[in-house]
Amino acid sequence: MHVFIAGVMQAERLDNQIVSQGYRNRITQALQLAIPDVIITDPFALNPGSVDYDTEQARHTFLTMTKKAAEADLLIAYLPQVSMGTAMEMWEAYQAGAYIVAVTPHVHHWAIRFTTNEILPDLDSLEAMIHSGRLHQVMLSRNGRSTIDASPIAD
């Protein structure tokens, strides 16, 4: 299983810094413990110094990482606040038929509501889903299905 970890980096900041990325370690550790053969793409882990990239390197990284979201079987989006970059990654993954789980209080935000398969309220709920084996079961049940079978959550 290939998982793309999407989530807020700059959010609404007006400077070139990023918000805490500790959630990425929590998600990665939970996935690796529950699904030992998981393949994880984490844009922050791949580009830890990205705030110092020049314009061309930043553009290339942003566009490349957004496209990589479409290669995943599962995209986990951590959105305690809305994020334009994460929305773009979600859109690419949605278009490719990936299963999308959003961790967010923004349950009425259309970009989240209509591209996700599940919305969870917090990281504890995501970790419980992973540790219980339910996430792995959902992904196994999707094996062999057409990529166009991904359906967003109902109202």
C-alpha positions in Angstrom: 0.0 0.0 0.0 1.3 3.4 -1.0 0.2 6.3 1.3 0.7 10.0 0.7 0.7 12.2 3.8 -0.8 15.5 2.9 -1.3 18.3 5.4 -1.0 21.9 6.4 2.5 23.4 6.1 2.1 27.1 5.7 -1.7 27.4 6.1 -2.5 31.1 6.7 1.0 32.2 7.6 2.1 35.4 6.0 5.9 34.6 6.3 7.8 31.8 4.6 7.9 29.6 7.7 5.8 26.5 8.4 3.5 25.2 11.1 4.5 22.3 13.3 4.8 19.1 11.3 4.7 16.7 14.3 1.5 15.1 12.9 3.5 13.6 10.1 5.6 11.5 12.6 2.5 10.3 14.4 0.8 9.2 11.1 4.0 7.6 9.8 4.6 5.7 13.0 1.0 4.4 13.3 1.1 3.3 9.6 4.5 1.5 9.9 3.4 -0.3 13.1 0.1 -1.5 11.7 1.1 -2.1 8.1 4.8 -3.1 8.0 5.1 -3.1 4.2 3.5 0.3 3.8 5.2 2.8 1.4 4.9 6.4 2.5 5.4 9.5 0.5 5.8 12.5 2.9 6.6 15.8 1.1 8.0 17.3 4.2 10.3 14.4 4.9 11.5 14.6 1.3 12.0 18.4 1.4 12.9 19.4 5.0 14.6 22.6 3.9 11.9 23.7 1.4 11.4 27.1 3.0 14.9 28.0 1.8 14.4 26.9 -1.8 14.8 29.4 -4.5 11.7 30.1 -6.7 12.5 27.5 -9.4 13.3 24.7 -6.9 10.2 25.6 -4.8 8.0 25.6 -8.0 9.4 22.2 -9.1 8.9 20.7 -5.6 5.4 22.0 -5.2 4.3 20.7 -8.7 6.1 17.4 -8.3 4.7 16.6 -4.9 1.2 17.6 -6.0 1.4 15.1 -8.9 2.9 12.4 -6.6 -0.3 12.5 -4.6 -2.0 10.9 -7.6 0.3 7.9 -7.4 -0.9 6.9 -3.9 -3.5 4.3 -3.1 -4.4 6.3 0.0 -4.0 10.0 0.8 -4.3 11.1 4.5 -4.9 14.8 4.7 -4.3 16.5 8.1 -6.2 19.8 8.0 -6.8 21.5 11.4 -7.0 24.5 9.2 -7.6 24.8 5.5 -4.6 24.5 3.2 -4.5 25.4 -0.5 -1.6 23.0 -1.2 -3.3 20.1 0.5 -6.5 20.8 -1.4 -4.5 20.5 -4.6 -3.0 17.2 -3.5 -6.4 15.9 -2.5 -7.8 16.9 -5.9 -5.0 15.1 -7.8 -5.5 11.9 -5.6 -9.3 12.1 -6.0 -8.9 12.4 -9.8 -6.7 9.3 -9.7 -9.1 7.3 -7.6 -7.2 7.2 -4.4 -9.0 6.6 -1.1 -8.8 9.9 0.9 -9.1 10.3 4.6 -9.2 13.8 6.0 -8.5 14.6 9.6 -10.2 17.9 10.1 -13.0 19.8 11.9 -13.9 21.4 8.6 -16.6 18.9 7.7 -18.7 21.4 5.7 -15.9 22.7 3.5 -16.7 21.6 0.0 -13.2 21.0 -1.2 -12.8 18.5 1.7 -16.4 17.1 1.8 -16.5 16.2 -1.9 -13.0 14.8 -2.4 -12.8 12.5 0.7 -14.1 9.1 1.4 -13.9 9.6 5.2 -13.6 12.6 7.5 -12.2 12.1 11.0 -12.2 14.7 13.8 -8.6 14.3 15.1 -5.4 12.4 15.0 -6.5 10.1 17.9 -9.4 8.9 15.7 -7.0 8.3 12.8 -4.6 6.4 14.9 -7.5 4.3 16.3 -8.6 3.6 12.7 -5.1 2.5 11.8 -4.4 0.4 14.9 -7.7 -1.4 14.8 -6.9 -2.6 11.3 -10.0 -0.9 9.8 -8.0 1.3 7.5 -6.0 -1.7 6.2 -9.3 -3.7 5.7 -10.8 -0.8 3.7 -7.8 -0.6 1.5 -7.7 -4.4 1.0 -11.3 -4.4 0.0 -10.6 -1.8 -2.7 -7.9 -4.1 -4.2 -8.8 -4.8 -7.8 -11.5 -2.2 -8.0 -11.5 0.4 -10.8 -10.0 3.7 -9.8 -13.3 5.4 -10.7 -15.1 3.5 -7.9 -13.9 6.0 -5.2 -17.0 7.7 -3.9 -17.0 10.7 -1.6 -18.8 10.6 1.7 -22.6 11.1 1.8 -24.2 14.0 3.5 
